Amino acid sequence: MRGVNLEVAEGEIFGFLGPNGAGKTTTLRMLATLIEPDGGEATIAGADLRKDPAEVRRRIGYVPQGGSTWDESTAREELVLHARMYGIGKADAQRRAARALDAFQLTEYADRKCKTYSGGQRRRVEIALGIIHEPKIVFLDEPTTGLDPQSRAHMWDEIRRLRSDGMTVFITTHYLDEADALCDRIAIMDNGEVVAEGTPAELKREISGDVVLVGLDLAATPQAAKALDGELYVNKLETVDEGGLRLYVDEGATAIPQVLRRLDHAGLELRSIELHRPSLDDVFLTKTGRSLRES
């Protein structure tokens, strides 16, 4: 890690966005007291990470990417056990387990063994385990990896519900759409360093104008780049690995006819041309020099 400096507000969904290997999980594990940091300081839910890690553990929930349920136990058994491990009395643990099963729509499956659950059902159990002791903040490491689209959408609803119940949610993700739709604020991470931070809208506004994607054969791309480089309506020009160009322009509707004329004048055959507003992938590209999708 190199100078990771974050401030997460109470009651928000904060996201770490970045490719696999960027350092998201390592940072999360440090904040969850699972890895001792080499330096720096952090206050989590009012507790000092380095001076009082035991208190931090009491105030947080943590749900790892790899899962935490046992095949041969039931969801109800798991939830009661986790509550008891936090010092909660048996009767209260059973009440909390019942509430969590209802909140995560798991009551129907509560007494079946976890090995019989679908991926989405099992992930919901894991998140219920992470909040059974009612922490102030819950850390979710890649909460929707491996889930089908319907299960992902349901998980998003569950995460939003945690926020509406007053919990602070800190997630890591490499999904652009997830960070954009779910997070109140995000930090974009690459090679152990935070390269951008803000709301999705703020980060996208930093890239002014429109983006024009020009599809070309790979062999024609260098010639097209030469033909368009230096044109006044092109603020920035980048090649795309699979062939083509990404152009940053002030007004896409004005730029597209000029691009078409310039390429036609150069005798280059166009495969496609698209206009869209800047995305989080464009933000990542601007900050790191490569696409998150390609990473």
N, C-alpha and C positions, 0 to 999 in steps of 0.2 A: 504494500500500500504506500502511496506517495501523496501525503497531504490531503487525505479525505476529510472534508470539513462540512458537516451537515447540521441542519437544525430542522427538526420535524415537529410540527405543531400538534397539540393535543386534539384528538378527534378527527384526524385526516387520514386519507389513504395515501401513503408515500411510496413511490416505486423506484427501485433500482433497475434501470434498463441498460442492457448491454449484451454482447455476445457471450457464448460459453467461454470460460477462461478469462473473463475480464476482471475478476476479483470480487464479484457480487456475493457469492456464497461465503468466501473467506471473510469479508467484512461483516456479513450477517452473523457468522459464527463467533466473531470477536464480540459483537454487540450482545450476543446471547450468552457470553461468558464461556463458550466452548473452546475458544482459542485465546490464549493470553496475548494481548498486544505488546509489541516491542516498545512502544512509546505512545505519547499523546494522552489525551484524557477524554472522558465521555460521561455525561450524566443521562441516565435512562430512567424515565418515570420517577425522577427526583432522587435516584440513588447513584452513587459514584461507582462507575464500572470497575475501576482498579482498586479502590479502597474497600468497597463493600460488595463484592460480586454475589455473595449469598443473598443479600437483599434485592439485588437486581433480578436474580432468578425467581424470587418470590413474586415480583411485580410484573413479570413478563410471561408470555407464552411463546413457544417455538415449535414450528411444524417443518421438519426437514423435507427435502425433495424426495428422498428415498422411501419415505413412509415410516410408520411406527406402530402398525397393528400386528397382532399375532394371528396366524391362520386359524388356530384351534379355539380361540376365545370369541365371545360374542361382543357386539358393540356395547351392550349394557355392562358386561363384566369389565371391559376395558375402561369405560368411563368411571365406574365406581372405584376401580383400583387406582386410577390416576388421581381422583379427588382425595382418596384416603392417603396417598403418598404426600399430598400437600397438607396433611394434618386435619382434614375435614372429617367430622364425625360420620359414622356409618349411615344414620338416617338422613342427614343432610346430603351426603354423597349420593345416596339413592335418589333423593329429590332432584338434585342438580342433574344427574344422569338422565332422568325422565324429561326434564325441561330441555336439555340439549338434544335428546333424540327427537322431541317434538319440533324444536326450532329448526333442526336440520333435515326434517322430514324423513326420519329414519325409524320411527316407532314400529312400522310394519316389519322391519328387518332386525329389530333390536336384539332378539334372542336367537338369531341364526349365527353360525360361525362366520368369521370375517372372510374366510377363504371362499365363501359362496357369493360375496358381494361383487358388483361390477366395479370398474375402476372409479367411476364417479361417486358411487356409494361409499367406497372405501376412503376416498379422499375426504369426503364430508365427515366421516368418523374421525379421521386424523385431525381435522381442524377443530372438531368438537373436543377432542382430547386436549388440544392446545389452549383452549379457553375455559375448560371445566372449572378452574380455580378462579375465574373472573379476573384475569390480569388487566392492567391498565393499557398494555401494548402487546400486540401479538406479531411475531415475525413469521412470515410465510415465504418459504423458499420455493420458487417456481410452482405456485399452487395448482396450475392447470396443465402442466406438462403431461403429455400422454392421454389426455382426455379427448373424447369426441366433441364436436361442436356444441351439441345439446348440453352435455355435461359441463363444458366450459362456461356456457351462458348461465347455467344454474349456479355454478360456483361464483361467478361475478355477482349474482344477486345475493348470495350468502355473505360475500365480503362487504358489499354495500350495507347489508343489514347490520353487520358488526359495527360499522361506522355509525349508523343511525342509532345504535344502542349506546354510543358514547365511547367506543373503544378506538384506540389508535392502531392502524394497520400498516405494517411495513412489509412490502412484498419485493421479491426479485422476479424479474421476467426478461425473456429475450423476445417476447411477442410484441411487435409494434402496436397492433390493434388493441391489445390488452392494456398497455401503458396509456394509450391515448384515451380509451373509453372509461377506464376504471380509476385511474390515479388523479388525485387533486393536484399533486406536484410530483415531479420525477427528477432524478439525478441520472444523467447518462454517464456510464462508466466504461472505460477502455484501458486495458493494460494497468489495472490497479489505480487508476486516477479518475477523478470526477472531471469530465470535460465540459459539462453544461448542467444547469439546474434551473428549474422554474416550472410553471404550469405548462401542460402541453401546448396551450394556445400561445403563451408568451414565447416559448422556444421556437415555434413555427413562425411567429411574427418577426423574429430576428432575421429570417431569410426573406428579404423583401421581394415583391413581384411574384411572377409565376415560374413554373418549371415546364419546359417543353422537352419531351422525349422523342428523339429522332431515331427511328429504326433503319439500320443500314447493314449491308453485308460487312463482315469483319474486314475484308480486304479493302473496302471503300471508305472505312471510317477515317483513316489518317488523311485522305484527300479531302473528305468533307470537313474535318476539323480545320484544315488549312484554309478551305474556302470560306468558313464562317468566322475564323479567328480575326479579331480586330473590328468586326462589324459593330457599329455603335449601339444597336439594339440588344446585343448580347453582353450581359454583365459578367458572366462566367461560363466557361465551357469545359465539360469533362467527358472523357470517353467512357463507354460502358464495355465491360469485359467481353460480353457475348456479341458485341458489334453494335455500333450506334453512338449517339451523343446525348448528353444531358445538358440542356441550355437553361441558364437562369436569366430571365428577362423581366423588364418592368411590366409590359403589357403583352400577355400571350396572344390575344386576338390580333394585335397589330404585328407582332413578330412572326407569326406563322406564315402569312403570305410572303414576307420577305425571305424567310428561310427557304420556302419552296422555290422562289424565283432564283435564289442564289445557287441552290443545289442543281436546279435544272440547267442554269447557265454553265455549271461545271460539268454537266453531262453525267450526273450521278443518279442512280435509280433508288428511289425511296421505297422502303418496305412498309413503314408506318410512321405516323406522327401523332403524339398525344399531348394534351394540355392538362395540367393539374396544379392545384395549390401545393405549396411545400408541405411535406409530411415529416414525421419524426425521423424517418430514414434519411431524408434530406438534411435534417439537423445533424444526425450522426455523421453523415457523409461530409458535411461542411467542417465539423469539428475534428474528424479523424482521417479524412482523405479516402475512406472506403465505405461501402454500403453495409449496413447491419444485416440486410437480407443475404448478401454475399458472404458475410462472416459466419 
